[in-house]
Amino acid sequence: MENIKCRYRISIDTYSQVKDFLAAVKGMENHIALVGDNDDGKSIVCGEEFLKSIISTLHTMSFKNLWIESDIDIYSYIKDFVINESGKN
């Protein structure tokens, strides 16, 4: 991925949301990365191959915080998953 242009905190909590998220970002996988914090506070970067699998994306639900980073403007595609400052979608 080139330079990061946007970063949003997102929430993916259910299997249905995983399917909807994958549908929303289909075709943009090489422009986005998921970044999450596990219980140890370490960042984990999940790239293109990770996003191609529903099983792998289900794993993101265990992250304390989850962000999506992109080198293109993707807000209109992922707005239903973005958490605002109050912590609500």
Residue pairs with C-beta under 8 A, 6 or more apart in sequence:
1 30
1 31
1 32
1 33
1 47
1 69
1 70
1 71
2 71
3 71
4 69
4 70
4 71
5 70
5 71
5 72
5 73
6 69
6 70
6 73
6 74
6 75
7 35
7 67
7 68
7 69
7 70
8 67
8 68
8 75
8 78
8 81
8 82
8 83
9 65
9 66
9 67
9 82
9 83
10 21
10 66
10 67
10 68
10 78
10 81
10 82
10 83
11 17
11 66
11 81
11 83
11 89
12 18
12 21
12 57
12 60
12 61
12 66
12 81
13 61
15 58
17 81
18 54
18 57
18 58
18 60
18 61
19 54
20 80
21 57
21 78
21 81
22 51
22 54
22 57
24 77
24 78
24 80
24 81
25 32
25 51
25 74
25 77
25 78
28 70
28 72
28 74
28 77
29 48
29 51
29 52
30 48
31 70
31 71
31 72
31 74
32 48
32 51
32 68
32 69
32 70
32 74
33 45
33 46
33 47
33 68
33 69
33 70
34 45
34 46
34 50
34 51
34 60
34 66
34 67
34 68
34 69
35 43
35 44
35 45
35 46
35 66
35 67
35 68
35 69
36 43
36 44
36 46
36 60
36 63
36 64
36 65
36 66
36 67
37 43
37 44
37 63
37 64
37 65
38 44
38 62
38 63
38 64
39 64
44 63
46 56
46 60
50 56
50 57
51 57
60 66
68 74
68 78
68 81
75 82
80 89
81 89
82 89
83 89
